[in-house]
Amino acid sequence: MCGITGAVGLKDISNVLFEGITNLEYRGYDSCGVALMNRTGIIIKKNVGGVKDVYQKENVLRHSTKLGIAHTRWATHGQVTRDNTHPFVSCDKSFAVIHNGIISNHSELKAGLQREGHQFVSATDTEVIPHLLEKFYRKTSDVEASFMETLKLLEGTFALAFITRHEPDQIYCAKRESPLLLGIGDEVKFIGSDFNAFIDQTKNAVIIDDEEYAILSRNGYTVKNFVTREEVDKPITRIEWDSETSKKGGYPHYMLKEIYEQPQTVINAMEVEEKSIDRLVGLIQKSKSAHLVGVGTTYYVTLYANYIFSSLAGQYLPAISSDEFVSLSPVDKHSFVLAVSQSGETYDTLSALKHARSRGAKTGAIVNVMGSSMARLVDCPILQGSGPEICVISTKAALAQMILLTRTALKLGLKNNHLSRKGYNEHIRSLKSLPEIIEGVLNERSGFIHRIAHSHRNVKNWLYLGRGVYYPVALESALKMKEVAYVHAEGMPCGFLKHGTLAMIDSDIYSIVFIPPNSEKVLYEGTLASVSEIRARSGYVLGIHFDERTRDKNLFSEELILPPVAPVIAPLIQMVIAQLFAYFTATSLKRNVDKPRSLAKSVTVG
Ligand code: AGP
């Protein structure tokens, strides 16, 4: 999943192009490249490394231009080398192409083009596109017609764009599955993989749908369907977010900023209209079976909801990882499938939703990015309102999703008489108290967490343990440690230990255990029993719990005591603690926190 952008303007666009591709860097940062139009033709500047490095190495900004495209790469096909860096050009250098997605039939297309004498320089799937454009242009001398012939041959997913010296004032782009938008400014027109490509310049966006292409010039743009070739009238979508919220705001990393934004994130999630929650509850109640889907962090969010719906609504909603959904897929026209996604563009979750729709199921999605593919695909989109989440590591978005799913479970519990009005109001009050509690914990405990994380920065193996609803919190917390600190970490239900994993316990395996408030007696005692099992084998345990009496039991190697809170919010506070722990471990290990290696913010390929 790469980031693509382009700009054409009445004035020099070099700086806004640089800004745009920099803002998209969280989509992939293996290598970067630009194609700039000037009087003599197309200038290509590209190399391995992040946007800033490549712009310096290639001295890109010494070139002024009124039209250009840029790409930042997350490698899927071909090593991370200069040759495999976008843009790619045709043999006669008249076409330059950038692409996000996967051309699944690239091998056959390449073989055919090579037989016709085209020379390839890369191992990527994308490079077939400029050669196809060149092939058809030789036949038609018509850029748009060449583009249509090329699109007819491409299989797979793409958001792609090209410039050509045959029409030096236009940018062409097209979409199938991978996200693509236009940014409509007065003096400059943009293309981008998402809003961040042009949010500093214009709030007017045009969202491109599948099988559509657009032609941009400094005076305007047209959008057509590349199957019917008919013009499509597209509305302007106004972007709510302001560019400041997508800046670091004085924090060293977006991850820390977004962790500290969580009190406001919870307030925003609690302010999502009640009627949206009621719509979700209605769809769940009407369905014969309701399923939750997500992947990575959002799968763990759905697993968390699986427990919450059981305890608060007395209803079992299975959570299925969207990359496995199609294989399992117990859905039909009586089903409701609720997806969870920060970006709203994740390929696996989109495929799960499309599969469910093909079976006649009703669909819903809790998403953070307005206008995203998922928000436009499902019957019931819920915008979670967490603001831009730039760090690849999801923190605040996950918490907001858990809040919204908890509100939905509470309402369902009330409607199906599993929960009394009194119980419902109490839980809502607890949720509303969460922002202040998180603020307090972040301010009062972060020093301690920093010290512990730093002192254990060289620990190679962590076991994250929890019972019941604390198990998905353990899974999500282990994922944070893996993806930001690159440290091996495994999330596991406490009860699982004695069925095998306990054999692994020795001085090299460190455990973090999420202990519920002791008002949850069964879970509390069961969890402490697991702590004893580990301690009996001299294993290290960091216990995270809520009251002094637990401390007196002298069970832990080290412990973090949190202020006593209501059970419905206790797991969420512990998750925030674990986010900080992973963050401080990563900074102690000098990791690239906001752009961890080999990852990207939204995974738009299968
Ligand atoms: C989380 O920190 C990861 N970036 C990843 O697991 C992510 O949650 C997953 O790719 C789903 O992304 P989405 O929420 O945008 O759909």
Residues whose N, C-alpha, C, O or C-beta is under 5 A from the ligand:
A	BS01	AGP	V295 G296 T297 T298 V340 S341 Q342 S343 G344 T346 V392 I393 S394 A600 K601 S602 V603
